Structures are given as structure tokens and as C-alpha cells.
Amino acid sequence: MSFLTKFGLTRSRFTMLLMLALVASGFLLYVDFSKREAPEITIRTAIVEALYPGMPPIRVENLVAERVERKIREIAEVKEIRTVLTTGRMRTYVDLKDEVTNLEPIWQSLRDKMTDVSRDLPDGAYGPFVNTEFGEVSIASIAMTAEGFSYREMEETAKDLQRRLYTVDGISKAELFGVQEERIWLELDSRRLQAIGGQINVLIDDLQNQNVVLPAGEINAEGSSILLESTGDFKSVAEIENMLTRAQGSEDFVRLKDLVTVRRGYESPADAKVYYNGRPAVVVSVQMQPGYDIGDVGERLQETVQSFEDGLPIGYALNFATYQPEEVEKTVVGALSNVGQTFAVVLLVVLLFLGLRSGLVIASIVPFAIMFALLGMSVLDISLEQVSIAAVIISLGLLVDNGVVIVEDILTRVDAGARRRDAALEAGKQYAVPLLVSSLTTIFAFTPFFLIDGAKGEYAFSLGAVLALTLIGSWISAMYFLPLISAKFLKKRTEGPEGEAVEVDEVIPAYARFYEKLLSPMLRASALVIVAVYGLVFIMMQLFSTLPNEMFPESDRSEVLIYLDMPKSAHFEATEQIALAVTDWIADEAINPEVKDQIAYIGQGGPRFYLSLNPINPSPSKAFILVNGKTPEQSIEFAERAKRYFYENVPDARFTIKRLAMGASESGLVDIEISGPDHERLLTLGRGVEEIFAKVPGIMQNETDWGEKLVKMVIDVDQDKARRLGMSSQTLAQNLNAYFDGFEVSTYRDEDSTIPIMLRALEEDRDSLEDLLNIILPAGGNVVPLEQTAVLRPTLEYSQTWRKDQERTITVTGKSSLFTADHLYDYVKDDIAKLGITGDYKMKIGGEIEESQEIYGDLGAGLPFAGLLMVLAVMFQFNSLRRTAIIFMSVPLVLVGVPVGLMVLGQPISFFAMLGLISLAGIVINNSIVLVDQIDIERADKGLIDAITKAAGMRLRPILLTSITTVIGLVPLYLFGGPLWEPLAAVMMFGLAFASVLTLFFVPAAYFLLFRKEA
């Protein structure tokens, strides 16, 4: 396989031109390369919603949710169904299996089945409605505030901005949040209702009959068709006020404004509102089309927004509440800075070991390999993001090894008397297969990354693929480019002209001679060496159980997330009042100088601005506040102060304060999921788990997803009395609903929209429970107070319940500031076991523990395939069971330094720490392959012990150089790469440092032990 070396030397000018073309194409690609903060992953979740106004959660469950879930379960690709039930509403999250890649046919099947279900739902139910855009991420949230302007005017301006944004190249969608729906309110005074109550139906009929736009036919006017239209359309609110209606018991007419108060306003209570820095706002959420550079799109977006703002009246202000391009730029620039620092460190180490000329030749492999990787990334559609760039950083130390081996061998041959061209050819012949196999075994170690399905696999694929591309580029460069460069620029280090033979021993470094002397006696005690090394491995493995486990750390971004939860019975206005009080405190610069700005979403969670952040479920009792700190460190200070303040000063609400999580679930969370048939039993068990969590030291989150029960006033109607008065339960319920919430009687057609005309009571008549029985209702042409036909009976009703996979399920979430998720569960599991969760009731552990088990299971499932591929590659090269056994016997050595490194640096076992462990296995196998191959070469003319010591001495410098460049090269990643990469860097630095030293003694001893009979 030395044809590349030969071709490169014989077609030298073509090869040089190709080098320049490769570097130039890499730079050209980088300019327009797609950049992201993290790998692009697919959210395999859709939302199905249905409404059944006024119905309690249990009835919504029985009459709507169960039918919807059964139909969803017919789709074979569905993995999990989660349903939240509240009064009058169900919301189902449909998660697809990880192996599903083509989502659209599945979503279309879901829409079709929901259309089928809609025909079977009871009267009064609406839906189901399917939302398949749940996973789309906003690259920017533009908050529009307007001092002195109404919500209506803000909405019109926001829609103008929305239209403008659709003209920006790279923007796929612009969505509005915080828009307040307009209403024309006809408000009845309860005292006036006593006089006109019997006329309400006449009033409604007159309103509906006048406010129409209908075709009135068509006439033929001398061959031209002219359409006729009859209209009584209201052109203004004043026209509605002045509409005439017949007075009760009289032939006279009265104007509508004499009977009701007519005003133009907004939906009340609101479904959701947005406040930016304490001011009412409308947010425009912007999404980007795939394949674009987010930095370029961000620049165009900013220019468009600035241009639009310049044309707005005084009082309008546009601010970016979230701006992903800035975060991506920080991440990419920081990661590329780490690449530069790592390359500088690697170059310095190589120069120190090999001198200026040899070091520069070897270091030239780095840009070539990286350019190869960029070309491959563009083909595989892999963006520049922190994972793909980290893969380059990890591979820098590895790819140098190929260059060291080739250049070292060429130098050794030239020093021994060979001509540079001949030395280059011979080096290519000797190392083409060993270096290819060693590179492939390192790549094959990452096989589990390519076999993981779903979001985790998409996340890991970037790292494995880029590392593979870089190593393949390194091998091609070592076989094709470096021999030519070496032949052109390397010089003989020994005395005499080129081609004159000298003793090679003269150029062996002193430290290599010392190592050979130390190794010789150990070979005679090879069995003892192997036992001692494996004993050390066993001892170190015991330390793993003492290490904390944290799959993904918190992000080091500056955002602070504040989740505000009121009691489930809280009215929207109460939630709004508390949220605004909180935002006022946050905005106080004297108290919180760390805060840059803030945005509050009341009743909803706003757009998904971070991939792993799921917006909260819509609820009038919830609010989400996003606080942007000035720096990550200051954000932590603010978060701690906010926790204390809310706990001490805002007892009406429960607050959860978090940072952004880098994984699918938050670090440290333990979810106890209990499923069973009976609501009361589930609620009792859930409260029992809450009580257990409450006793945990440092508990900072302890909540159930069901919430408390609500007080419900049941109106028991005396049917006999109601019939005598000309009323029914249905008309009574409709009248009460209209009285309190409003009843749509017609529609007002504005310029480009339609506004419902709603009839309801005045606010002072709607806010008193004591006066409920005194409400005057129309009955058979007259009016009667409610107390004549009904009595009130208070009951308790579930505020919110959940179902999971078609079973009622309550989830209790706990998190402690002192324990990891594993340690927290160990602390509470015995007490939970005493609750008696048996029989029809089942318990499951979720949160970080479940996620880690899934990830480790996925990695474990791919390891046999990785092992098989590596064995096949090694067997292909050596065609020997004993040599293959020696190489794979060295793999456990990676476990020696890992727990030491994690303990010394205070890092947990994480997902990326496991990636580092897999990388270590590939490096150790790489070193072992080249060492065993060198021993075989030396055995051609030497005895076994001499061959082993000579080969080990020759491979000492390349192994040390690879290890040192990798270890030191990872220091910038550990210091500046952020919390995601610190565990990986710690694992690789300490693991490789220990494993490399042990390999230098273990592999020779194992070789001698297995081949001693041939000595």
C-alpha cells in the first residue's frame, strides 16, 4: 500500500500543487461553512391538543384523552405518549422512536388519525389539533415595546416587521408571541338586567340579523354582470352602540348603548402576555433555514431590524431578548482558539523533541489533516460547532503520531546512510499498513457513536465522524505528502555525505538507552510485570464507584431561567401581578447590577431558544422569566441572590431557578414516576415521595406534576322549578358561562381582521362568590335570581393530572445541591420502598438516572461491534492470535489514570468522559500495534530479548511524543473549553499519561511471555 508514497515522489510538482489546492480549498470552505453552537439534532416530538371547555380533568381523560391516545398508539413508530390534563384541555406529547429519521410521513399519519378521532369526540369538544413544529429552535427573539401605543398598534407593527423578515435570506419563519386578541365587549349591568333580562334574546337576534354581509344576486346590465351585495356591516364601535333594538313590551326602539356598555378591548382574562424589562411587549421569534451560516443570517437580521426600527415612530423600541448568532460566535471562536492553542502546544513539543527542521515537517501534517476533515464535513453536512471542533482538538495529538513515525523512520534511514528519496520510499512501504491499521482501530473504537439512534447519536456522530475524517486525512498526509516534504527538506544528522553508512546506535537518545537497560531485567520477570499491572488496574477500578456521575453539565452561558408556579387555582391576573413584582425587583440595578435585561412570559413559555430547553405547558398559573446576565459568573451570583429573595419575600409562588442544561435532562434531577389506576392512591403516593424528598439535605427542588386540588362550586339545579320557570340545565349553564366568561354573539369586521363581539356582565358583578346566588338570569321571557332554581355545593377537583403510555402517572421530581442524582436516589430509595408501591401500581426512575442508563446501554450495545472491527483490523495486519491478544490485553491500562485524574481535578463521570475513555482505548491500541510491528521487524536479525528491547527503544520517542502532545494539547481544552469538555480532557490527560508509561513495559513483557519458547 506504498503506492501513495511512490506517486507523491514521482509526481512531486503535482503533489505540491495538490497540497496548495487542499489548503486553499479548506480556507475557502471555512468562509461560508455552516456554524452552530451544538450539533443539529432532530426533535422527534409532536403535540396533540384538544379542548372540552368547562370539563374537569377526569372527564376530559375519559371522554377525549383515552380515545386520542388509543388512536396514536396505532402508529408503530411511536415510542412514548405523555398527556397532561387540565380543566377543559388535554395536551399530548407524542415521542417517536429514536431510529425514525423520516418524520413527515409519520406526522401525516398522526394528522390523519386525529382527523378520524375528531368525528368520535362528544359534542362541545374541539380538536384534536396537531403541532409538529414543537422542536423548531429560534435563533433570535425580538422584543417590541411601544411607550404610548396600544396592543393593537403594536400587533400591526409586529406584523409589518414579520413581513419584512420573510424577505431576509436564510429566515424560514417569524412567529409572534404576546399578541392580545381584541374583543368588542357588550357588558351588562346586573341592575339593568332585571329590567331588560327578558329582552336579551331579542337583542342578540337583532344584532346578528343586522351585522351581515350577504350576496343579493346578480344583474345583467347591457351584457355586463354586476354582483349585488346586501350589508348591515358595522363600520365602527359607535355604530354598534347606536344600533336600534325593540324595547320589551313596547313598540318603541332603544339604542344598544342604553342597555349595555359597549367598548373595544382585549381578551380578558388573557391567555398569555409578554413583558420585556417590565414593559408590555410583543415578541417576534425568528427561525433559520437549515444549511445557512448563522453568523451571516444574524448580520442580515440585525441590519433589517435596525432599518425597520429607524422608520418607527418615537416610543417604539426593538431589542434582542435572545440572539443565538452571538452565542454561536462565542462558542466557535472559543473552540477555534482552543484549536490554535493546542496546535501551538503540539508544535512546541515536537520542536523540542525533534528540532526545528524535523518538527516543522511533522507539524505540517496538522493543516493537511484538518483541511481533509473540512472537506469531509462539507460532504457529510457537519457544521462547525463545539463538538466537531473538539474532535479536531482531540485528534491533534493522535494525528501527529503518524507524522512522527514516518519522519522518524526516514531520518533514521538517512542517518544510517540511505538517500532521502529511498528512505522515504522504504518508510512508506514499512508503515503504510501498520499506520493504516492503527488509525482504523482508533476510528473503530468510536463505532458505538455511529450506532446510537436518536438525538444522542446525532450529537455523538459529529465527534466520531470528524475524528475519523481527521485520522484518515492524517494517514493520507503521512503516506503522500510527508515523504515528499521529508525528501525535500530533511537533512542527515550523522557525519558524512548522504548515502554513506554509519552506526545507527550513535543517534539513539540517552533516555532511550536508559529505558532499554531498565526493560531488560523486567522481561525476565514478565509474568510478574503483567500481574502487577493488572493488579493496579483492579485497584483503580474500585475508585470508579466513589466518583460522582453527571451526564451533562450546566451550560456556561449567561442566561438564568426562572420558573414561577402559582397554585393551580390562581387566576391569570394574580400570576401576572406576582410576575411583574418579581421583574421589578430583578430590574433594580442597585440590588442586581449583574442583570443585562429580562423578558417574562406569563401563561406560556415563549419560543424554544435553546435546543434542549422545552417551553413550559401553557397555564394561567405559570410564568417563565429569562434573565440575561452580563457574564456567566455574575449570572451565578444573581441566581443565588434570587433564590434567597424569592424564598424569603414571595411566599405566594414557588420558584425554580436554573441555568441552561447541555443534555436532554437537567443534571442532578431524580424523577420518581408512579403509575396506577386510582387517582387518590396515586396522589397519596406522590405526597409520600414528596415528604421523603423534603428530608434530604440540601433539597432545592421537590415537586409533583399533579398539583393540589381545586375548589369547584357545583350548581345543583332543581329541575322541577327550572322547568316551571322555562329554564333547563343547558340554558342555565350557557347563561352563566356568558355572564362570567362571555358569549360570542356576532363578529366585528375590521380592516384586515375579525373581532368577536362578546356579551357578559360588568367586572364588579363577576368577582364576588358571595353574590353568585343573586345573579339575575333570563327565564321564559322574564328574569329570576339563580337562588330560586339552584343551590351551591363546594367540591374538590383535580387541577392537573398526567398520563404516560395510557396509564395515569404521577411524577415527583427531586434535586439536591449536595448530591448527584445517583446519590440522591440511594439516599431515598429505602424510604420509598416502604410506601408499598405494589400490585397494580408501578414505579419507574426517570431523570438523569434514566438518561445515563439509556446512554450507557447504547454505548455498551455498540462495543461488541467496535471490538470485532478492531480485532479484524489487527488480525488482518498480523495474522496472529498471540499478537492480537497482546494488543488487546493492553486496553485495560487506560483505566489506571482515569479515576485519579477525575478525583484530582474534581470532575464527574459524564457522557463526554466516556467518550474520552473510548478515545484512550484507541490510542493505546495504536501504540501497541506499532510497537509489536517493530518487534517483529527487529526479530529478523536479533534474538527475542534484544529485538524487544531494541524495538521498544526505537518506539519510545514516538510513543512519548504522541502522549505528550496529546496530554499537553488537551490542557487548553480543559482550561478554556468549558464544563462540557473538562471531564473528557481530565480523562484523556491522566489516562493517557499513565497508560503510555505502562504500555512501554506491559507490551514488551506480554510479547516475551507469549513468545519466550521461540527465543
N, C-alpha and C positions, 0 to 999 in steps of 0.2 A: 504493500500500500504506500510505497515511497514515490509513486508517480507524481504527486503534487510537488515534492521537493525537486525532483528532476525537471519537471515542467517549469517551475519557478526559476531554476538556474539557467536552463537553456533558453527560455523566453524572458530574459531579465528585463528588457525595456518594457515589454507588455505588462510584466508583473509590477514594475514600478508605477506605470500608468494606472494600473488597476488599484494599487494602494491609494494613489491620489484621488481616483474616482470614488473609492469607497469612503474615504474621509470626507470628501466634498459632498457626496450624496447624503451622508449622515447629518452634516450640518444643515443642508437644505431641507431635509426631512424634519429636523428639530424645529425649524421656524414655524411650520404650520402643524406641528404634532398636537394631537388632542391631549389636553391636560385636565386632570381631575384631582380631587383630594384623595379619593379612595377608588378601588376598582368598581366598575359598574356592575351591579348585581340586579337580578330580576326579583321584584316583589310578587310572589305568587298568591296574592290575596285579593279577593273582591268583596264588596259589601252588598248585602241584600237588605232592604228596609221595607217595612210595611207599617201602615197606620190603622189603628182602630180606635178613633177618638173616644175618650171617656172610660174605656175598659181597663180594669185593673190588670196587673201583670199576669196573674194566673189565668184569667180568661183569654188574654192575648196569646198566652202559651198554648192553651188547649184548642182555641179556635183558629189560630193563624200559624204560630211558630211551628207546631208539630207537622202541619201539612207542608209548610215550606221546607223544613229540614228533611222530611221523607223524600221529597222530590229532588233535593240537592244530592242526597245520598245515592241516587240512581246514577250519578256521574262517577265513573270508575276512577277518574284521576283525582278525586277529592281526597285529601289527607285528613283534614280536621274541620269540624263545624263548631263555631262558638257563637252563641246567641245571648244578647243582653236584652232583658225585657223590662220596660218601664210602663207607666200608665199611658195607654193608648199607642204604644210604639214597640216594635221589635227591630233589632238590628243584628244581622247575622254576618259573621266574618267567615268567608269560605277560603280555606287554605288548600292549595293544590300540592300534590306530591312533588318531592324535590326533583325527580327525574323528568318532570314535564318541562319542555323547552318551548314548544309552540303553544302559546296561551290562547290566541284568538279563537281557534275552533272550540276550545273548552268554554271560553266565556260566552260564545254564541250559543252553545248548547245550554248554558246556565240561563241566558236570557229567554230562550225558547221554553224551557221548563217553567220558568217563573211566569211566563205568559199563560201557560196551561194552568198553573196554580191559581192565578187571579180569577179564573172563572168559577173556582170552587170556594172562594172566600165568602164569608157571611156578608149580608147587606150592611153597609156602613163602613166596611174595611176598604182601604186604599192600598194599591200596590199589588205585588212586590215590585220595588224599584231596584235596579241593578247598577252598581257603580264599579266599573272595572279599572278606574284610574286612581285607586287608593294609593298605589305605590309611587306615583309620579312625584318628583322632587323639584322644589322651587329653587332656582338659582338666585333669585332676588325677591324681596318683599318691599314694595314701595309704599310708604305710609303717606297718605294725603291728608293734611289738616287744613282747615279754612276758617280763620277767625272772621266772624260776622256773616257767614254763609250757612244756608240750611243743608240738611242731609240730602234733600232733593237736588240742590245745586251741586253739591259735592259728587253725587252719583253721576250726574250728567257730565261733569268734568272728568271723572274717573273713566267713564265710558269713552270719552274723546281720547284720553291717554291710552286706553286699551286698544282702540282702533289704530292709533299711531304706532304702538309697539308691534302690532302684527306686520308692520312694514319692515321691521328690523330683521336682517338676515340672521338666521340661526335661532329665532324665537318661535316656539311651537304653540304656546298657549299663554294667555294672560287672563287670570281669574280674579274676580272681585270678592272681597271679604268686608263685612261690616256695613253693607248696604242696608238701609232701613226701608222696608216696604211701606208705601204710602197707603192711607185709608181715608175715605170720606166717612166721618162718624156722624150718625144721627143719634143723639143722646137724649134719652127720656128722663124727665124729672118724675120721681115716684108720686109726688103730689098731683102733678098734671096727669099722670097715667090713670089716676082714679076717675078723672073726668073724661078722658079720651080712650081708655083702655079698650072699649068695645069697638073702637074705630081703627085699631091698629091694622087689621087685615085689609080694610078699605084703603088705608094709607099706603100699604105695601103694594096693593094691586094697582092703584093709581100711578105709583112711582114706576113700577115695572112696565105698565102699559104705555106710558109716555116715553120712557127712555129707550127707544128702539131705533134701529136703522134697518129698514127692510126694503127689498125691491118692490116697486109698484108697477112693474110691467115694462113694455117696450112699444114704441110707436114708429110707424114708417112715415117719415117726413120727406116726401119727394125723393124716395129712393135711398135715404139715409136712415140708419137705425139709431134711435135715440133712447137710451135707457132712462127709466124713471125710478126715483128713489124717494121713499117717504121716511121722514126722520123727525123724531121728537128729542133728538140727542141733546143732552145737557152740554153747554159750552163753557160753563163756569160754575163755581160753587154758589154764586149768587142766584143763578137760575134754579139750582136745586132748592135753595131757601125759599124762593118765590113761587115754587110750584103750587098750584091750587089743588085742594082736595075737599071733598064734600064733608061738611060738619055732621056729626052724629045727630040723628033725629031732626034734621033740618034740611031745607033745600039750599041753604046758603053754603058758600065756599069759604075756606080759610087757607092761609098760606102755611106751607110746611114749617117755616121758622116760628110760627105761632104755637106749634105743637111740640116740636123737638128743637134741640140745639144742633145746628149744622156747622161742622168745622172740618177743615182739611188737616190731617195729622199723619202720624205713623203708627205702624202696628204696635199694639200695646196689650200685654207686655211683649217686649221684643224677643225674638228668638236668639239673637246674638248681637253683640256690639264690640267695637274695637276702639281702644284709646292709645294714642301714641304720646308719650310724655305727659299723660294726664288730659290730653285734648281728644275730643271725638275725631275719629279718623275712618277713612275708607282705604283699605289695603289692596294694591294690585300685585298679585303673585305671578311671577314670570317663570316659565319653564323653557328649557332649551332643547332643541332638536339634537338627536344623537349624532356623534361624529364630528361635532364642531369643537374648536378650541374655546374653552370657557372664558379665557382671558380676552380673546378678540370679541366674543359676543358681549362680554361685560363692558368693554370700551364703547362699543356701538350703543349699548343700552344706556350707559351714562350720558353719552352725547345726546341721545334722543330725549331722555328725561330732562336734562338741563335745558335743551332747546324748548321743550314743551313748557317747563316752569317759567322760562323767561317771558312767555306770552300770556301768562295768567295774571288776573287782577291782584292788586295788593291784598294781602291777607292769606293767600294760598301759600302753602309750603309743601315740598316733596322731599322726603328723607328715606334713605335706605335703612329699613329696620333690620334686614338681614341681607348680606351681599356675599354670596358664595365665591365669586371670582377672586375676591381679596384673600379669602381663606385658602383657596387653591394655590394662589400665587405664593403665599407664605409657606405652604406645605412643600410645593415643588421647588421653590428657591432654596428652602432649608435643606431639602433632601439632596438637591444638586450640589449645594455647598458641602454637605457631608461626603458626596462622591469626590469632589475636588480635594477635600482634606484627606480622605482615605487614599486617593491616588498619590498625593504628596508624601504621605507617610510611607506608602509602599515603595515609591521611588527612592526615598531617602534610605530605607533599609536595604534595598537592592544595591544602591550605590556604595553603601558602607561595606557590604559583604563582597561585592564583585568588582568594585572600581568603577570609574566614570564611564569608560567606553562600553564595557560589558553590561553595566547597569542600564545605560540608555538603550542598548539594543534589546535587552529583555523587557524594559518598561514600554517599548514601542508596541508590544503585544496588546496593551490595555486599550488604546484608542481603536485599534483594529477590531478587537473583540466587541467593544461597545458599539461600534458602528454596525457590525454584523447583527447585534441584538436589536438595534433600532430598525434595521431593515426587516427583521423577522417580526418585530412588534407591529410594524405598519401592516404587514401581511395578515397577522393574526388579530388585528384590530384591538391591540392592547394599548391603553393610554399611558401617558406619563403621570404617575401618581405615586404616593408614598410607598406602596407595596412593590411596584415594579422597579422603582429606583433603589429601594432597599435590597432587592435581589441583585442589582448590579454591585452594590456595596459589598454584599456577602461574597459575591463571586470574584471580586478583585484579587483577593489573596489566593483563591484557587486557580484562577487563570494564569497567574504569574508562574505557577509551578510548571506548566507546560513549557513556558519560555526558558525557565531556569534549567530544566532537564536538557533541552536541545542545545542551548548556548553553552552550558557547562560541558556537554559531551563534545561539541565542536572545538571548544577551547582546549580540552584535554587532548584531543587527537592532534590539533595543530601544535600544541606544546610538545607532543611526543614525536613530531616530525612529519605529520601529514600536511598536504596542501589544503588550503581553506575550502576550495570547491569540493575536493574529495572528502574532506572531513564533514562538510555539510551533507553530502550525499549519504555517507555512511551513518551519520546520526539519524537522518530521515529513515533509512532502512531499519535501523535497530529499534527506534522508538515510535514508529508510526502506529503499530498495533498496540503496544503497552499503553501509550498515552491515550489512544482512542478508547481502549477498554476501560482505563481508569476514569476517563471523562464520562463514559457511558454509565459506569457503575454509580458515579456521583449523581448523574441525571436520573438513573433508575431508582435511586433512593427516594426520589420525590414522586414516584409513581402513585402513592396514595392521594397526592394532591390532585392528580388528574382523574381519579376515580370517584372523588367525592361529588355527590349530586347537590343541586340546590345552591342557595346563596353562599354557604360556606365553601363549596367547591369553586364557585365563581371568584370568591375572594382569594382563595389559595392558588387558583390556577395562574394568576398573574405572577406570583412569586416563582412557582415551579417552571413556568414557561420561559420567563426571562432568564432565569438562571441556566436553563438548558440551552437557550439561544446563545448566551454569553460563553458557556463552556464549549459549545460546538464551534463558535467563532474563534475561541482561543486555540482549539486544536487545529483548525484550518490555518490560522495565522502562524502557529508554531511549525506546521509542516510546509507551508507555502511561502510565507513572507520572511520569517526569521532566518531560514538558511541563506536566502539571498542577501539579506542585510548583514548577517554574520560574515558571509564570504566577502562582502564589500568593505566592512568597517573593522572587523576584529583583527587583532594583531597577536603574533606569537609572544608568549610571556617568558619563554626559556631562551637561553643563549643560542646563537647560531642562526643561520638563514632558514627560511621556511622550507620544509621538506627534509630537514636534517634530523635524524632520530636522536632522542635524548631519553633518559630515565624518567618515567612519569612520577616516580616516588618523590622526586625533587620538588614537586609543586603541591604535594598534599599538605594542607594546613596543619599546624601543630595540634590544634584542638581535635582534629580528626585522628591523628596518631594516638593521642591520649585516649580517645574513645575506643579505638581498636584494642589498645592494651587492656582497658577495663573490660571489654567484651569477652576477650579470650577465656579467662577463667570461668565466666558465667556460663559459657557454652557447655562446659563440663558438668555444670550443675543445672542443666536446662530444665529438668523436671521440677527442681526446687523453685526456679525462677517463675515458671508457669503457675505453680501452686500459690506462690506468694502474690503474684499479680492478681489472680482470680480471688484470692482471699481479700485483697484490698478492694476489689470490685464489690464483693459481697458486703463488706463493712460499709462502704459508701452508699450502697443501695438502701441500707436501713435508714439513712438520713432523709430519704425522699419523703417518708411518712411524716416527718416533722415540718416540712415546708408548706407554706400557705398556698392555696390554689385559687387563682384568679384568671378566668379565661380571657377576659378583655378588660383593660383598664379604663378609667375615665379619660375623656379627651382633655387635652391641654389647651383647648380653645377658651376664649374669654366669656362665653355665654354662661349665664346662670338661669336655670329653669325653676320657676316657682309654680307649683300646682296648688290651687286653692279649692278646698272642698267644704261646702256648707252642708248642713243637714239636708237630707233628700227632700224634706218638705219645704225648703227655702224657696221663696219667690224670687224671680229673676231680679227684681229691683233691690232685694236685700243683698243678693250676691254682688250686684253692681255697686252698691253702697260700700260694702266691705272692700271690694277690689279697688275702688277709687281711693279709699282711705289708705290702703297699702301702697298704691302708686304715689300718693302724695308724700308718704314717708320715704319711699325709695328716692324720690326726686330731690329730697332735701340735701343739698351739696355739703352743708355743714356736718351732717351726720354720715352721709355716704359719698365721700369725694371720689370713690373708685368707680362710680357709675357713669357710663358714657351716655346711654339712652335706654329706653324701655318701651315695650309695647305689651298691652294687655288685651287678651281675647276673652270676652265674657260670654259664657254659654256655649263655647266651642273652643277648639284647639288651634285654629288657624291653619295655614298651609304647612305641608311637610317640608321643612327647610334643611333637614339632615336625614340621610338615608335610613338610619336605624331608629329615628325618632317617630313614633306613631302618635298622631294627634289624638287628644282626649275625645271620648264619646260626647256628643252634644248633650248638654243638660243645663237647665236653668240654675242648678245649684253648684256649677263648676266654673272655674276661670283658670286661664293659663297666662302667666306673665313671663315674658322673655326679657331678661336684663343683660345688656351688653356692657361688660366691664372694660376698663381701659387697658388692662393687662391680665393675663391668666392669674398671676399672683395676687393682684388686687381683687379679682373676682372671688378667689377663695376667702379672702378677708371679709368681703361683703357678705358672702353666703353664710359664714359663721355668725356674723352680727345679725343677719336677718333671722336666722333660726332662733336666736335668743329673744329678739324683739317680738316676733310673732308668738312665741310660746308665752311670753310674759304679758303681752299687751293686746292680743287679738284672740280672746277665748271663743269667739263665735264661730270660728272656722278652723279646719285642720289644714296645715301647710306641709307640703313635701318639697324640699329644696334639693335640687340635683344639679350635677354637671352632665354634659353630653356623654353618652356611653359609646365606646368604639365597637361593641359587639351587638348581637341581636337582643340580648337581655342585659340588664344592669348588673354590674359586679356586686356580689355580696347578697343578692336577693334570694330568699328561700320562699317558694310558693307551696303551700300545703293545699292540695286540691282534693276535696271530699265530694263524692258523687253518691246519689241515692234517690229513693222515690219520694220521701216526705219532706215538705218544706220546713216544718217546725223542727224536725230532728236535725236537718242539715244546719239550720240556723243555730241550734243549741250546740252542735259540734263545733261550728265555726267560732262561736263565742268562747268555747272552751279552749280552742287553739289560741285565740287572742289573749286569753288570760295567761296561758303558758308563755307566750312570747313576751308579755308585759314584765315577766320576772327576769328576763335575760339582761345581764349587764350591758350598758351602752346601747340599748334598743333605741333606734331612731326612726323606724318605720314599722307600724303594726296596724294593719287594716284589713278588713274584709271587703270583697267586691259587691256584697249584697246591700249593705247599709241597714239603717234602722227602719222600723215600721212607721207608717204614716197614719195620722188620724183621718178617717173618712166619715163624712156625715151622710148616712143613708136616709133618704126621704121615703118613709113608708106612706103610701097613698091609700086612703080609704076609698076603695073602688066604687062602692055604692054611692057615697057622697059625690065623688068626681063625676059619675055618670049623670046623676040628677042635675049637676051644675053644667053639664055639657062639656066635660073635660075627660081626657084619657091620660094614662101614664105616659104615652108617647108625646102628646101635645104638651103635657106638663114639663117633661124633660127638655123638649125643644124650646119652650118659652123660658125656662130657667137658664139654659145654655145661651140663649140670645140675650137675656138680661145681664149675665155676668161676662161672658166672653164675646158676645156679639154675633149677629146673624146677618149674613150677606143677603141683601135684598135686591141689589142691582149693581151695575158697573158704570163707572165714570170713565169716559174715553178721553184721555189726554192726548197730547200731540203724537207721541210715539209709544205710548203705554196705556194700559188699562188699570184703573184703580177700583178695588171693591168698595161698594157703598155698604156700610155696616150699621145695623141698628142695635143699640144696647143702652143700659142705664147709665146715669151720671156716676162719676167715680165715688162721690160721697154716699151713694146708695149701694155701692158694690163692695165696700170694705168693712162691713160690720157683720160678724157672725150672730150677734145678739138680735139684729133686726131681720134675720133671714126669714122667720115665720111671718113677718109683717109685710113681706113683698106682695104687691098687688099684681095679679095675673089676669089676663082676659079669659073669659069663660062664657061661651054661648051668647055672645053679644053684650055681656056685662063684664064686670071685674069683681074678683074676690081675693081676699088675702090667702096666702098659702096655708095658714094655720087652720083654715076651715076644711081643708081636704087632706092634710098630711101632718105627720109628726116626724121629728128628727131623732135619729138613733146613731150615736157615735160608734164606730168600729175601727179596728186596726187593720191596715192593709200593707202588704209588702211594697216597699218603694222601688226596689230593683232586684231582680234575680237573674241568674245566669244558667245557661245550659251549655254543656260541652259534649259533642258527639252524641246528641239526642238524649242526654241524661242531665237531670238537674245537678248542678255542680256549684259549690261554694268554694272560693279560693281565699285563703288568708295569707297575706304577704308580710314577711318579717325581714328586717335588716338591722344589724348591729354595727356600731362604729368600732367595736373591739374584736369582732370575729369575722372570719371569712365565711362563705356560705356553707362549706363543709363542716367547719367547727360549730357554726350556729345550729345546724341540724343535729349534730352529735349532742349538743347541749340539751335540746328539747325533745329528742325522739322518744326517750323512755316515758316522759310525761304524756306525750301524745298517744303512745301505745295504751295508756291506762284509760283513755276516753272510750274505748270499746267500739272501735270502727270495724265492725264485722258484718257478716251476713250480706244483706242487700246493699250495704254501704262500703264503698271502696275509697282508698286513699292513694294519692299519687304525689310524688315530689317533683315540683317544677322549678322554674327559675334558672339560676346559674348552674345548679347541680345537674338538672336535666340536660341543659345545653352542653355542659362538659362531657357528660356521658355519651351524648349523641356524637360529638366531635371525636372523642377518643375511639368510639365504636367505628366511626367511618374511617379513621386513620388505621385502626387495627385491621379492619377488613381489607385494606389495600396493601398491608405489609407483606402477606404471603406472595402477592404478585410481584412486589418490589424485590423480595428475596429471590424469587425464581428467576427474574430477569438478570439480577446481579450474578447469580450462580452460573447462569447460562453464558454470560459475557466472560466471566473469569475462566470457566471451563473451556470456552472457545479458544482463549489465548493459551492456556497451559495444558489443556487436555490431560489433567492430572487431578485425582481426587485429593491427594495429600496436599498439593499446593493450594487447591481451592479451600481445603479445610483450614490451612494456616491463615489464609487471608481473612476468612470469616470468623476465625477464633479471636481475631484482634478487635472485632466490633464492640464487645462489651467494655473495652477500655475507655470508651467515651463517657461511661457513667461515673468514672472516678472523680473528675474535677467538677462535674456539673453541680452537685449539691453544695460543694464548697463555694463555688462562685455565687450561687444564688443566696447562700447564707451570708457570705461576706458583704455582698452588695445590697442585701435586703430586698431581693426581688422574689416574686412568687413564681410558681409553675403556671405558665399561661399557654395559650394556643400557639403563640409565636415562639415560646421557649421550646415547645415540642418540635416546631419546625427547625429550630437551631439544633436540636438533638439529632434529627434526621440528617441534617447537613453534615454534622460531625461524623456520622457513620460513613457517609460517602467519602469524606476527606481521609479518614483512617484507612478505609479500603483502598483508596487511591495510593496512599503512601506504601501500603503493604504490597500492592501489585508491583510497583516499580522496584521495590526492594527485593522481592522474591525473583523477579525477572533478572535483576543484576546479579544475584547469587547464582542463578543458572548459567549466566554468561561466564562468570568467573570460574565456575566448576569445570569449564572446558579444559583448563590447563593448570588447575590447582587442586589441592586436597580440600576436603569438606570444610574443616575449621578455617583454613587460610582463605578459602573462597568466601565463606560467610563474613569473616572479619574484613576482608578487602572490599567486598561489595557494600557492607554496612558503612565503612569509612567513606566510600565514594558517594553514597547516597545521603550521608549525614548532612552535608551543607544544603542540598536541595530540600530535604525534609525540614530542616531547621528554618531555612529561608521561607518556605511556604507557610510554616506555622507562625513564624514571627510576623511576616507581612499580614497574614490573616488576623492574628491576635491584635497587633498594634493598629491595623487598618480598621478594626471594629471599634476602637476607642472613640473616634468622633461620633459614630452611630450611637454609642452608649451615652455620651455626654450631651449630644445635641439632637439626637433623633427623636426624642420624645418618649412618653411612657409606653407606647406600643412596642418599641424596639429594645427597650432596656433589658427585659428578661432574655430576649434572643441573643443580644450582644454578650450578656453575662454568661450564658450557657456556652456560647461558642468560644469566648476568650479563655475561660478557665478549663472547659472541657478539652479544647484542642491543646492547650499548654500541657496539661497532664498526659493526655493520650499520646501526643507526639513523642514525649520522652519515654513513656512506657513501651511504645511501638518499637523504638530503637533497640530495646532489649528483648521484648517479648517475641517478635517475629523471628529474629535470629535463633533464639532458644527453641522455639517451636519447630523451625526448619531443621535444626540439628537433631532434635528429639525424634522427628519422624523420618529423617534420612540417615541416622547415625550408622545403620547397618551397611550403608553404601560407602562409608568413609574408607 
